[in-house]
Amino acid sequence: MARIDDYKAARALAVAELQKINPKRLAGKSACTYHYDGGQEGVIVPYFGQLRRVDWPEVTVTAPGGGPELPLTEQILILHYLLNTSGEPPTGRTIDFRQVPGGNFYWSAFVSRAKTPLLSTFGDDLAFYLKVAQMAGGAVEDLGDASARFQAFPLVAVTHVLWQGDQEFPPEASILFDENIAGHLPTEDVAALAGASVYRLMGLARQLKTKG
């Protein structure tokens, strides 16, 4: 598990690189929206259906309209998407994490961050998964026994696929990405993004169960 200092260092490195790049050019390449307001320019980035504002020249990441500071992990994912995206549109063909370049190296991190939490929260109740996924903005897919696709960034989607268990086999899950995912994010960030897609659902699931 990365320390807070590691996250701060990763953010600082990304900021330093992005400060060298014209935000208007980045907006076009990343399929985001360029903005200019009161002498300050930047990019509006959709992140799992929520808007995030990245402002130059400091390159800060905030939620439009203010609010609490965004988690460092979220800020880093947004900055790395802007910094790394090739601008290539999705192909429509998906791969699992082990097919991402270097995916085997990060496999254990991917399992602990994303696959295990997804299964432990929803593996025994796929109807509940679909309910929560749709409430979180997921588009239901016809894969496995339950599946949904989440638009993480304009050019990057994350798809969950779950299979119901039976007397012989336990529940199973997979998380899929477009085959060009490596053209948008480093592999470690792909694992983190998968985890972010699951944690959002876990938080909503807890709220629903608390309300009864």
C-alpha positions, -999 to +999 in steps of 0.1 A: +000+000+000+014+034-010+021+059+017+006+094+017+040+108+009+042+085-022+008+099-034+019+134-028+051+128-048+031+112-077+008+142-078+037+166-077+054+148-106+022+148-127+016+185-120+052+194-130+047+177-164+013+191-170+024+226-163+045+224-195+015+215-217-012+238-231-045+229-215-065+237-246-045+211-265-050+186-237-088+192-237-091+182-273-069+152-270-086+139-238-121+146-251-127+170-222-139+206-221-115+236-222-126+265-200-114+301-195-127+320-166-115+353-150-081+350-166-077+314-155-078+285-180-081+248-175-100+216-184-132+202-171-128+164-168-158+140-164-149+114-138-174+086-133-202+110-142-190+138-119-172+169-132-137+178-120-119+210-127-082+211-134-068+247-134-036+261-148-009+273-142-009+256-107-026+225-121-050+220-092-079+194-092-111+205-076-149+199-078-166+228-095-184+250-070-160+241-042-164+215-015-139+193+004-105+185-011-107+155-034-089+123-024-053+122-036-058+090-054-086+106-075-065+136-082-037+114-094-059+093-117-073+125-133-039+141-138-025+108-152-054+105-176-047+140-190-010+134-191-011+099-207-041+097-229-034+091-266-067+105-276-076+072-293-114+063-292-125+030-277-123+000-301-153-018-285-131-049-279-124-056-242-096-073-223-092-083-187-065-070-164-041-098-171-041-088-207-031-052-199+007-048-204+023-056-171-010-068-157+005-100-143+029-079-122+001-059-107-023-088-105-023-092-067-028-054-062-057-055-087-074-085-069-071-068-035-082-034-048-110-044-070-120-080-076-121-092-040-141-061-028-165-065-057-172-102-049-174-098-012-199-070-015-221-082-043-212-118-052-242-133-033-268-108-045-265-099-082-299-082-082-286-058-056-255-053-076-275-043-107-297-019-086-266-002-071-248-001-104-276+017-122-280+041-093-243+049-097-247+056-134-237+022-148-251+010-181-263-026-178-245-050-202-254-085-214-224-103-200-221-130-174-251-132-149-249-095-141-227-067-156-225-030-159-202-005-177-191+027-161-176+056-180-146+066-159-132+092-183-144+103-217-122+077-234-120+051-207-147+027-194-147+000-168-170-030-170-179-053-142-190-089-149-203-112-122-213-148-123-236-164-097-223-192-076-239-226-072-233-257-051-202-266-071-186-232-078-184-200-058-194-166-073-169-152-097-161-117-112-141-101-139-134-064-146-129-055-183-113-026-201-112-015-238-082-031-254-065+003-259-065+011-221-027+012-221-029+042-244-047+062-217-033+051-183-003+033-169-011-002-157-008+006-120-034+033-125-057+008-143-057-012-112-065+019-091-093+029-115-108-005-112-107-002-074-123+033-076-152+019-097-159-007-070-155+015-040-181+039-053-206+011-054-196-002-020-202+032-005-237+034-021-245-001-010-237+008+026-260+038+024-288+017+010-284-010+037-283+016+064-316+031+052-330-004+054 
